[in-house]
Amino acid sequence: MTAILAVHEVATAKDKAQEINRPGAIFGGSLLGGALGGAAVATLCGPGAPVCAFVLIAAGGLAGASLAEKGNELYQQELREFMKWQIR
């Protein structure tokens, strides 16, 4: 479902290159955050705590996606500013 929504957003965007970058950054950040949350499961939850594991992985994925989205927005702002410089 997420991939379908991302394809729709790219298809309807005015600046397709910028819009392709946004979901890619969010997906990547979510995967990285989920992986880091999964790595923390063994040390924080122990072997028999499935609810704790789910919460940590979901929280890691959410945090990673949020940070990646903010980082991508900052990058896109800087890129737009850089394009205005007209350096040759």
GIJONOR-V688967 format. One line per field, one symbol per residue. ss: DSSP state (A for helix, B for strand, O for the rest). phi: phi as a letter, one per 30 degrees, with the letter a starting at -180 (. if undefined). A space follows every 50 residues. Layout:
# GIJONOR-V688967
ss: ???
phi: ???
This chain:
# GIJONOR-V688967
ss: OAAAAAAAAAAAOOOAAAAAAAAAAAAAAAAAAAAAAAAAAAAAOOOOOA AAAAAAAAAAAAAAAAAAAAAAAAAAAAAAAAAOOOOO
phi: .ddddddddddcddcdddddddddddddddddddddddddeddccidcbd dddddddddddddddddddddddddddddddddddhdb
